[in-house]
Amino acid sequence: MSWLLNLYKTYNANTDQVGMIEKKHNGQEYTLLPIAHTTQNAHIEVRVTEDGEFHSAELIPKSDANTLIPTTEASSSRAGAIVSPYPLHDKLNYVAGDFVRYGGIIKNEEPFRAYIFQLAEWAESKYAHPKVKSIYNYLKKETLIEDLSKDGKSIVLDASGKLISGWDKKFETLYSEKPLIFSTVTGGQESAFVRFTVHNPEKTMQNVWKDSDVYESFICYYKEKLGDEDFCFVTGEKAPATERHANKIRNSGDKAKLISGNDTNGFTFRGRFTKANEVASISYDASQKAHNALKWLINKQGKTIDNRVFLVWGNEHLNVPDPLEDSFSLASLRPTALEETKKTNTLHDYANEVSKAISGYRNDLSTKAAINIMVLDSATTGRLAVLYYREVDGNRYLDKLQNWHTSSAWTHRYRKNDEGEYVSFYGAPATKDIAFAAYGPRASDKLIKGLMERMLPCVLDGRSIPRDIVKSAFYRASNPTGMEKWEWEKTLSIACALINQKEGLSVSLEKENNDRDYLFGRMLAIADVFERNALGNEITRATNATRYMNTFSKHPERTWKVIQENLQPYQVRLGAKATYFTRQIDEIASRIGSEKFNNTPLSGKYLLGFYSQRHELYQKKETSQETAESAEKGE
């Protein structure tokens, strides 16, 4: 119950956000829902006057379809032919009193009768809002379809004046083109969802579904209709309980529920209980607030991959460092800071940015602050499960995060700044990028979400990265010929970061490191840069060092002989300039020794040596060019 309690507390701590419309990066709106409310995609908007007369109607574009509506326990769980109307906005067959008169087909009980009876109770109660009264006074006249058809902007009728269930070519004699309603609604017109508002030409009025006074009106009215009180396992207090809990948790079309006990045939309780509330009882207020807080947090800062949700939030501060992100995102490096670190050519500046960011979060936390990490997914359309949940002390969480970004750090060059330019950063890669390195850019979402879940204990508990993930990244980094250059460079730096979690080496070249595999990697890097210098900028083909890299990792002594033979023409081409490279190769080879210069396969350390040596050579080249340019300018 701890996750429910923390969500309940989160809702209570953010009541000022209830009903406040926010937008995601794709423009989609969302809000922290009031209790006894949910969201629904509406298709038709009907405006009535304050006097309860029809004013106008129009079809709603998809970008504006998401609508906040009041709901009851029964309506939030209705399915199939069950007549459980929403209190105000609902489908056409519920809200239109003349639905049957215009050819609508119903099963058993007429939905409108249940709908208008329920709306009348609210509109005539002491909590009734004037806008709700206006809508009720109009709908009880039972002329909605008649008015919509006359208005001509939403629904359409056939030649006999009946609702057209589905579009057919035979109706082309009545309508020159297919009416928009059939492109807006999935199914027939009877399933169109209708939302209502009140039009006032003299003053600007807030739409009913965005009016906080209307929210409060229904909440006060509905609280008096709740059932008997019971002990709430979430709050520890006695309050009206519920056995029906919210769906639409991940999105407006999500039917899966986290809590349910609707199997009364004995398969759920297995003979241990006779009723669902004997397992655990949850108050209506706690259930609503916890579920609404969860929906809000998922929209606000959750990551969803193949319907699996990864969510991190703080009890005191919602926005906390995400364990799945890389050091670049954590540090939020400014473009100016990036340029400074680039000029100074030190990695300490990048590491300091991460430390400063974590220290900033730490300063905002109290001694009792907690961080929540949750993973949700569903195996079926009706059941949602909490696959992973941890409540971690805030300072401990930040300590683990800092350790991850320090121990699994390497230099990467695949991120872009605000200007769209590629920049370097030093730190740990994001888990999604680790999936890229291990499985390639075409990896399925199912594979990616599984890896992301497996990486959480590595970040939060300091566990070693699973061997199969490291091996997969290692093998892909050792096979550059199967990738484009940018893909290989990204895979290489990420593989080095994963390998280095265990090895603990520096990106800077360790010239005194006499490890056999590290030295072999250095030799391969020198051969690569040697040949690349001889080829020049005009020839972009792969060097022999990268072409034979995969074979070299398995049979270094035998493959090195082939690579060295292929370097001879380039020694002739470079002439005296080749001496620098050949001397370095000879010096490193002599340190390996004849007893270790064999075909034993190389470990991941060779990639670290390869990267660091190549980085060192290119850094020297850039420094030499800058010195030459300065000399020409007389600086």
N, C-alpha and C positions, 0 to 999 in steps of 0.2 A: 504493500500500500504506500510505500515511501514516495514512489514516483507520482502517484495521484495526489498525495499531500503537498509535494513540492510544486506541482502544477497548480493546485488550489491556492497555495500561498502566492505564486507568481501572478495569478489572476487578481487577487486582492491587493497586491502591491502595484498593479497597473490599471486600476479602475478608471483613472483619468483618460485612458486610451480606448475605453469602450465606445464603440460606434464611430471612432475616428477613422476616416478612410485613408488608407495608405496604398501606395502603388509599388509593384515589383518592377524589376528592370525591364520586363516585357510589356509594361503598361497595365497589367492585370491588377484590379483593385482587391483589397482584402481589409479586414478589420478585426479587432477583438470583439467577438460577438457578445451581446447581452445574454443573460441567461434566458431560457425559454425562446431562443431564436436560432435560426439556421440560415443557410444560404441556398438559393435555387436560381437556375438560369431561366429567366423569363423571356417570353417571345412577343407578347403583346402588352402594350401600356395603355391603360384606359384612364382618361381624366374625367372627373365629375365635378360639378359645381358645388359650392357650399350648401346650396339648397337641395342637393340630391338629384340633379338632372345630368343627363349625358352631355358632355362637352365635346370630346374628340378622342381619337385613338390612333396608334401607329405601331408598326412593327419595330422591334428593338434590334439594333445591330449587335453582333456577337460581342463586340468590345465593351458594350454597356449592359450586357445581359445579367451579370451577377447581381442578385438582389437579396437583401437581408429581409427575412420574413419571420413573423412570430410562429411558434410551433407548440404543439402539445406533446405529451408523451406518446399518445396513440398515433398522431400524424407523423411524427419523426420515425416511426417504425412500421408504417403501413406498407403493405405489399399486395400485389395482385388485385383481387376484387374486393379487398377490405375497404369499407367506407369509413375513413377517418380523415375528415377534411382539415386542412390548415385553417387557422382562425381568420385570416384576412385575404391573402393572395393564394390562388390555387389554379388548377387546370380548368379549362373552359367547361368541361362537363360537370364540374362542381359548382362554379360561380354563376352559370347561366341558368336562370329559372325557366327560360323558353328553349332549353336544349332539346327536349323530347319533341316539342312542337315543330322544331325545324329539322326533324329527321334523325336526331341523335339516338343512339342505341345504348340502353343501360341494362345492367344485370342485377337482378334482385332489387335491393333498396335504391331509391333514387338519390344520388349523391347530393343534389342541391338541397333537399329537405334537411339533411343532417348539417350541411354547411350553413344555411341561413338561420337555422335554430341556434347553432353555436355562436354565430356572429351577433345575433339578436341579444344573447345573454351578455356579451361584452359591451355592445352598444347601449344597452339599457342598465348597465351596472353603475355603481357610484364612481368607478374609475374610468368611465368612458371618456374618450377624447373626441373633440368636435369633428376631426377629420374622419374618424371611424364612424361616427354617426352619419356623416354625409354619404359615405360609401354604402353603409347599410340602407339608408333611406332610398338610395338609387336601386340597389340590387333587389330589394324586396318587391319592386315593381315587375320584375321578371321580364325585362325587355332587352337584355344585353345583346343577344345575337341579332335581334331586329335592328338595334342601333348600330352595331358594328357593320352589318351588311349595308345599311344606308350610308354610313360614313365612307365605305368603299376603300379603306386604306389597309385593312388587315384580312379579315375572313371573306370567303366568297361562297355563293350559293349556285346550285344548278338551275336548269330551266323551270323546274317545279318549285323552286324556292326552298330547297333542302340543302343542308350542309354537304359539301363534296368531301367524301372521306379520303380519297386519294386521287392524284392527278392522272387523267387519262386523255388520250388524243381526241376522244369524242367531245371533250369540252372546248376544243379549239374554236368551234363555231360561236361559243359564248365569249371567249377571251382570246385576244389576238396573240398573247404570249402567256407562258406559264406564270401564274400568280406567285409573288414572292413568299407567301406563307408556306408553300410547299418546299421551298429551299431553306426556310428558317426552322421549320419543325420537322423532327424525325418522326414519321408516322402521319396519321391523319390530323385534321384541324382540331378534332376533339381533344387531342393531347397537348394542345398549345397551353403554355402556362401564362396566366394573366396577372399582371400587377396593377394596382390602383393608386392613384394620387388625386389630390384635390386642386382644382384650378381656381385661381383668384386673380382677376385682371387688374385689381387696384393695388395690390402689393405682392412682393416676391415671397412665395411660400416654399418652405423646404419640402422636397418630395417625402411622401409618407415613409418609404423604406429607409430614409436617412434622418428621420426626425426622432431625436432622443426622447422627446415627451411622449411620443407614441410607444416607443419601447417600454418606458416606465409605466405607462398606462396598462399595457398587457401584462407586464410582470406582476404588478400589484393585484390585478384581477385574477391572474392564474394561480398565484400563491395560495389564495383562499380555497382553490378547488383541488389542491394536492391531497394525497391520501394520509393514512395514519402515520404517526411518528414512530421511529425505530432508532436503535443505536447505530450511529454512523461509524463504520470502521476506519474512515479517513480522518474525520475531524475529532472523533471521540465525544461527540455531542448527540443529543436526541433531536431529531428533525424529521420532517416528512421524507419517507424513503421512496426509492424508485427501483424497478427491475428492468426498465427500458433505458438504454444508454445510447449516446449519440453515435452516428456514423458520419460519413463525409469528412473523415479526419485528414486524409492526405490531399484531397481535392473535392470539388463539388459533385463529382460523379462516383466517388468512392463509397461502396456499400458495405465495406468491411467494418466490423466492430471490435473494439478491444475487450469489452465486457458484455457477455450475454449468457442467458440461461433459459432458453426458450424450448428446450427439448424436454417435453413432459412424459415421454414414453419410457423413461428409466435408463436411457443410454448415457445421459450426461452425469447423473448423480450416482449411478452404480449401486443403488440401494443404501447409500450412506445417509442421504437426506431425502425428504419428501418434497421440499420446496426450495426454490433457488435462494431465498433470503436466509435460509439456514446455513448456507455456505458463508456468506458475508453480505451484510446490508450496507448500502451506500445511500446517503441522502441525495435528494434531487438537486439541491443547491451545490453540493460538493461535486457531483457528477457533471453537472452543467459547466461549472467554472473550470474544472480540471480539463475537460474535453475541449472547451472553447479556448483555453490558454494554449493547449497543445496545437490546435489548428492554427492559431495565430503565430505561434513560434515557428511552425513548419513553413508557413508562408514568408515569415520575416527573415529567418536565418537558417532554415533547414536545407540539406542537400538531398535530392531525390534521384536515385539511379535505378532504373528498372523497377520502379515502385518501392524500392527499399529506401527508407528515410534515415539519414544520419543527422542527429540534432544535438547541439551543445548549448547550454544556457546557464546563467548564474542566477542564484536566488536574489542577490542584491543588484547585480548589474547584468542585464540580459546578454549584452555583447561581450563575450570573452574569447580569448585566443582559440582558434579551431585546431584540434589536434590533427586534422586531416590535411591542413594547408602547409605550404612550404615556408621557409624562412623569409622569402621575399615578401609574401603577404603579411606575415607576422610583424616584420619590422616596418612595413609601410614606408619604405625608403623614398625620400623625395628625389626628384630628378637631379637637383643640385648636389645632394649627398652622394648620389651614384657617380656623378662626374668627378667629385672630389676623391672618392675612393679609387676611381679609375686612374686618376692622375698620380696619386701617391703610390699606387701599385701595391697596397698592403691589404691583407685579408682581415686584419684586426678591426678595420673600420666596419666591415660587414657584420662581424661577430658582435661588435659593440652596439650596433643598431638593434640587433635582436635582444641583447641584454637590456638595453634602455627600454625597449617596448615591454618586455616582461616586467621590469621594475615599475613601469608606469601602471600596468595592470595591478601589480602587487600593492602599490600605494593606495589604490582605490578600494581595496578589500578590507573588511573588518576581520577581527580574529575568528569570527564564527561563520565567515562566508563559505558557501558551498557551491561546487560546480556539478552540473548534471550532464551525463552523457547517455544518450538513448539511441537505440537502433530499432526501427519498426519494419515489419514486412508481413505479407500475407501469402499463405499457401493456397487459399481459396478466395472466392469473391466475397464471402461473408464473414471470414474470421481474420482478424489482424492480431499479430503477436509482438510482444516486446522481446526481441532477440537478444538485446544487450542493454543493461542499465547499470550505471555506476553513479553514486553520489560521492564526490571526492572533496576533501578539504581544499579550499582555494589555494593556500600557499603550497600545499603538497602537489597540487595539480600543476602549478607554475614551475615548481622545482623539476618535476618529471618532464615537463615540456621543454625547459631549458636544457636538460640533459639530452633529450632527443635531438634538439637542434644543434647541439655541440658535438655529440658522439657520432652522428650520422651526417656530418657536414662535408661538403666538397664544393668546388667552384663550378657554377652552371652558367650557361650563356643562352638559354632558350626563352627567357622571359622578356617582355617588352615594358617600357615605361609609358607614361601618359601620352607621349608624343609618337608612340608606335615604333620606337627604336629598340633594337635588341640591346640588353644590358647584362652585365655580369653580376652575380650575387653569390655569396658564400653561405652555405647552410644546408639544411636537410630538404630533400624534395617532397612535394605533396604526394599523398598516397595514390592519387589518380595518375600522377606521372610515373610512379613506381610501377603501376599496372602497365603503362605505356612501355616502359623499359623491359619488363618481364614478358609481356605477351604481344607487344606490337600495337600500332595505332588502330588496327582493325579488330581489336579484342572486343568481344561482346560485353554488353552492360552486365550480364549475369556474372561473367568472369571478373569484371572490375569491382562490382559490389561485394563479391566474396573476398577479394583481396583486401579491400578497404576495411572490412570487418575484422579480418585476420591481423591487420596491422595495428589495430587499436591497443591491444595489450603491449605491443612493442613500444608505443609512445607513452602509454599511461602507467605501465608497470616496469618499463626498462627491460623487457624480455628481448631475447635475440630475434632477429628477423628470420622467419621460416626459411630453412635451407633451400627448399625448392624454388622460392622466389628469387633468392640470391643467385642460385645456379642458373636459372632461366635468364636473368639479366646478364650474367657473366657470359653465357654462351652466345647471346645475341650481340653483345658488345664485341665479342671476338670474331664476329662474322660481318664486317662492314660492307662486303661486296653485295650482300643481299638487301642493302638499304641505300636510300639517298643520303647525301652527306649530312644534311641537317638532322635527319633522323638518327644517324649513327652517332653524331656528336652528342645529341641529347641522351641517347641510350648509354653512351660511354660514361658521361659524367654522373648519371644516376647510378649506374652499376658500381662506379668507384665509391660513391657515397654509401651504398649498401655494404660493400666489402669492407670499407674503412670503419664501420661500426665495431667490427671485431678487431681489426688491425691497429686502429688508432694512429695512423701515420699522418703526416702533414702534406698539404697540397704542394708546398714548397719542396724543391728537390732535396732529398736527404742524401748528400754525397758520401756520407760515411756508412750508409746502410749496405751491408755486404750480403744481404739475403739473396740467394741464388735467383729466385723468381723475380724479385725486384730488379736485379741487374739485367736479366734477360729482357725485361720490359724496357729498360733504359736503352739497351742496344737497338731494339726494334724501333724505338722513337727516333733515335739518331739516324737510322737508315731511312726512315720515312721523311724526315726533314731534309736530309742529304739529297735524296732523289727529287723532292719537291723543289729545292733550290735549283737543281740542274735543269728541271723541266721548264721552270719559269711560269709566269702568270698566264701565258697564252694557252698552255696545255693543262687541262683540268682532269685528265684521267687519273684513276687510282694508282698509287705507287705500288711497287712490288711488296713493300712492307705491309701495306693494308690488304693487298690481294691474298697474301699468304698468311695472314694473321691467324685465321682459324686453325690452319695446319700447324703453324708455329706454336700455338698454345698446347698442342697435343704432342708434337715431336720437335722440340726446340733445336736440338743439335743438328739434326738432319735438314730441317727447313732453313736454318740460318746459313748453311753452306750454299743453298740455292739463292737466297736473298743476297748474300755477299758476292756471288758470281755475277748476279744481275746488276750489281752496283758498279762493276768495273768500267763499263762504257761512260758512266756519269763521272767517274774519277778523272777520266781523260778529258771530258768536256769542261769540267771545272778547273782542271789544272792545279795550280798552287792552292786555290781556295779549298780544295778537297782535303788538304792536309789536316785542317782543324777537326773535321769529322772523323777521319781515319784514326787520328791519334786518340780521340775520345773512345772510339770503338775498341781499339787495342787495349787501352787502359782498363776499361770495364771488363773485357773478356779475361784479362789476366787475373782479375780479382775473383772471378767465378771459380777458376781452378780446373784442372783437367778431370779431377775425380767427380766434379759436379756438372761438367759440361757434357750432358748426356740427353737422352730422349725421354726422361721422366716428365710426364705432363706438368704444365705450370698451374699454379694456383692463382687466385684472384689478385695476389700481390703484383703479378706482372702487369696488370692493367694500371695499378697505382703507379708503378715505376714508369710505364709508358706515358701516362698522362703528365706526370710531374716533369719528366725529362723533356717532353715536347713543349710543355708550358714554359720551361726555363729557356729553351732555345728560341722560341718565338718572342719571349720577353726581351732577350738580348738583342734580337734583330730589330725590334721596335725601338729600343734604347739607342742602338747604333744609328738608325735612320734619323731619330730626333736630334742626336748630336751633330750629325752631318748637316742637317737642315739649319740648325742654329749657327754652325760655322759659316755656312754660305751667306746667312743674313748678317754675320758679323756680331752676333749676340755674345 
